[in-house]
Amino acid sequence: MSDMITADLVDLDLSADTKEAAARALAERMVTLGRVTDLEGFLADVAAREAQMPTGLDGGIGIPHCRSAHVTEPTLAFGRSAAGIDFGAPDGPADLVFLIAAPAGADDAHLTILSSLARRLMDSEFTDALRSAGDAETVAALIRGDETTAPAKDAEPAESPAVSAGAPASGADASGAGASQDTAAAPAAASAGPAAADTGTRTGTGTGAGSPGSAERPFRIVAVTSCPTGIAHTYMAAESLESAGRDAGVELVVETQGSAGFTRLDPEVIAAADGVIFAHDVPVREKERFAGKATVDVGVKAGINRPAELIGEVRAKAARGEVTSGSAPGTPVERAGEAGEGYGTKLRKWLMSGVSYMVPFVAAGGLLIALGFAIGGYEIKSAPSVMNHFVWTQTDSWAALMFQIGAVAFGFLVPVLAGYIAYGMADRPGLVPGFVGGMIASTINAGFLGGLVAGLLAGGVVMAIQKINIPAVLRGIMPVVVIPLISTAIVGFLMFVVVGKPIASAQKGMTDWLNGLSGSNAVLLGALLGLMMCFDLGGPVNKVAYTFATAGIAVSNPSDSAMKIMAAVMAAGMVPPLAMALATTVRGKLFTETERENGKAAWVLGASFISEGAIPFAAADPLRVIPSSMVGGAITGALSMTFAATLRAPHGGIFVVPLIGNPFLYLIAIAVGVCVTTALVVVLKGMRKPAGQASAAGSASGTAAAAKEDRQPVAA
């Protein structure tokens, strides 16, 4: 810890009144020491992490933290506020603020030390010492572990490997575990808390906490903790649960799935457990290991703030015999969402789960097919297999190779769409019936509509099976044998016999309608698609338009109408970032310094057909930027259709212009839309009152710039 915090990184009179100001004040100290290279970029990363979940904790602690490419080495800054700063904790403002900065590629040893600090924050003697310290040197020494806060607990064994990031496997012997932990975490781990020496588990000393059917051993719980950054909350939740377990007289062992990786719990420990606690804000890895147990599934902050309640809840479930029969509850969509989301919201997320996994296949396959056509002409689709005929010196052979590889990639589109819709609904058990249902949809020419239905059916069937109370003897084979067998048989029957034919007919009808589009109908469709592409800049509405377009060209011989739609969608999607880049160039005074920097990147993003490049501007000023973008996008989409521009590739921006039909007019359509959007933005921004706008816009822009890094970079 000695190289992470020094007295120069301690502010005992932090005067900031907001969490943003506090983070800036502490980050400026990091910049002064060369620990952070870009203040605004780093603060944007901190704000993006804060937006995922507030970092305030009970007990007057704020712990903003992030991993950032702008950090040169793991660094910790500390501030003490007399007035308190609101970090979103339930019990009020924080007077102790820790800003943790980890490089994007931080090594395991440093992250282990940071995790040890997170555990120490659960010790009231440690935090009291920080509040009473009189100078920065003393505070830095306390945080580093140079000065101890209490000798009483040191007589107990060192931290157990099963609950320490980067430690050996949970079956390690106690003495070896202690040595490993001391080596990894240095003196900072000394006050991480007591542990038992029995196979790396945290145990209690009470005798009245026996499990059902046994009065001779305590109740046993296994837990998993994880948070988005994997630096602080992961380990604080682990420490809190372990402490509550000791108080309750139960055996409790925690697997921390943090940034430093994780050591899997011994399967025998899991098998012997009476219950499971998941305290997490990111998906639990290998969650199926915990099937068949009484389970409590909550966010990571619940593990920090109410561990005793969670232990009581899991014990009550075990007493009632409430166990999970298949994979543990909590699908990818549920884990990423908010509690109490409606069915419509979940349905949208299920569909977007499939789309997000499908898009890379679309991009790779479509671009390869388009390159094949560009090199060898459209007749290349009739070329013999390159397995039988490939001449290294002939361009036609290379064109055929690209086309045939792309065609194979396209063949996965519907199965991947269906498989990952089912995955979003039911986790890994949904993959097999989802992929099989999607392949059946392709076989019977049900297309993308068939893939959507197959994915929803597969997920629904698996979810229904998982609700059945299965005898204990069968639970071990449920995820790998029973669920795949039964769900695949049911989905296959439904797709072949019941719903397949009507869906195939509907798909054919939609294809015929697209092929019949002409004149004003085509222009109106282009305008509508342009509006959708620019409405949420990579969000669900944008993805619906993009998926609609790629569905039309995801065949070996797409119609002319389908290629016109693809061209219109890509053109409209390029407008917002290019327009923002142009606006920051011609009227830079209307934008903050951060926005002007974002404008430079927006040139490249827009030219590459990545609409997310406009997100920082839309987040800072949505009422001016989004409507302006929609107007320009609608005009571009309509003009592209009017000019009959066609596109066989699903992505690429200006880099696939040689593959576009009527490329000159196509570029004119984009230019017109960009100019219209730029003019509207400049006029609307010029009409606003300047007072108080700059700082707020700059902050929101930086936050959005960081948030977009986590979005799926769909051409949208």
Number of C-alpha atoms within 10 A of each C-alpha: 23 14 11 20 22 21 15 15 24 23 20 19 11 22 17 20 13 14 23 19 14 24 25 19 17 23 27 19 17 24 16 12 12 13 22 26 16 16 16 18 20 25 24 25 26 26 25 22 21 21 13 13 14 17 22 26 24 17 19 20 25 28 23 23 25 27 22 21 18 21 25 18 19 24 23 25 25 28 24 23 20 14 14 22 28 22 24 18 20 13 12 17 23 25 21 23 27 21 23 24 31 27 19 15 14 19 14 16 16 20 25 27 25 27 29 31 24 23 25 23 23 23 16 12 14 17 19 11 16 22 16 9 14 11 13 19 15 18 26 26 17 19 24 22 19 15 14 17 17 11 8 7 12 12 8 12 17 25 29 32 31 28 31 34 31 26 24 21 19 26 18 19 16 21 12 13 26 19 13 20 25 16 13 21 24 18 20 26 25 20 23 22 21 21 25 19 21 14 19 28 26 28 26 23 14 15 13 14 20 17 19 15 8 10 12 11 16 23 28 26 28 25 27 26 31 30 26 19 18 24 29 27 29 31 34 28 32 29 28 21 29 28 21 21 24 19 14 21 20 27 25 30 32 30 25 31 27 26 24 21 15 19 20 19 23 16 13 9 17 21 15 13 21 24 29 30 26 28 29 25 23 18 19 20 12 11 16 17 17 24 22 26 28 26 27 20 20 18 18 25 26 18 30 23 19 14 23 18 13 23 23 12 17 23 25 14 17 20 14 11 12 16 22 20 24 29 24 26 23 19 20 20 23 20 19 13 14 9 10 7 10 9 9 9 11 16 16 12 21 25 22 22 22 25 26 19 17 22 24 16 19 26 21 18 27 27 22 23 29 25 23 27 21 17 18 20 14 14 10 21 18 8 16 14 12 16 7 6 11 16 10 9 8 9 14 19 22 19 24 29 22 23 28 23 18 24 20 14 20 22 19 18 29 31 31 26 28 38 33 30 36 36 29 28 29 28 24 23 27 31 27 22 32 36 27 24 36 33 26 23 30 20 12 15 18 28 26 25 20 30 31 26 22 35 35 26 25 34 30 18 21 29 23 12 17 21 12 11 14 16 10 11 8 14 18 17 11 21 21 13 12 17 23 20 14 15 25 23 14 16 27 24 14 15 24 15 10 12 16 24 17 12 22 20 13 15 18 15 12 14 16 13 11 17 14 12 14 14 10 12 12 22 23 18 19 29 27 19 32 32 28 27 36 33 22 21 27 27 19 19 18 24 22 18 21 26 22 16 22 23 20 24 25 24 15 15 11 15 16 17 24 23 24 27 30 31 28 34 39 33 30 36 37 34 38 36 34 32 31 31 29 21 24 23 14 11 14 16 12 18 21 19 14 19 26 21 13 23 27 18 16 29 18 16 21 26 19 22 28 27 30 31 31 34 26 29 30 24 19 22 18 13 12 19 26 24 18 25 34 28 22 31 38 29 26 35 36 25 26 34 29 21 18 22 26 23 26 29 28 28 27 17 21 18 11 19 16 13 19 21 18 16 19 12 16 25 18 15 27 26 19 17 32 29 17 19 30 27 17 20 24 21 12 14 17 13 9 11 8 10 7 8 14 14 11 12 21 21 22 21 25 26 25 24 25 21 19 17 12 9 11 14 17 22 27 29
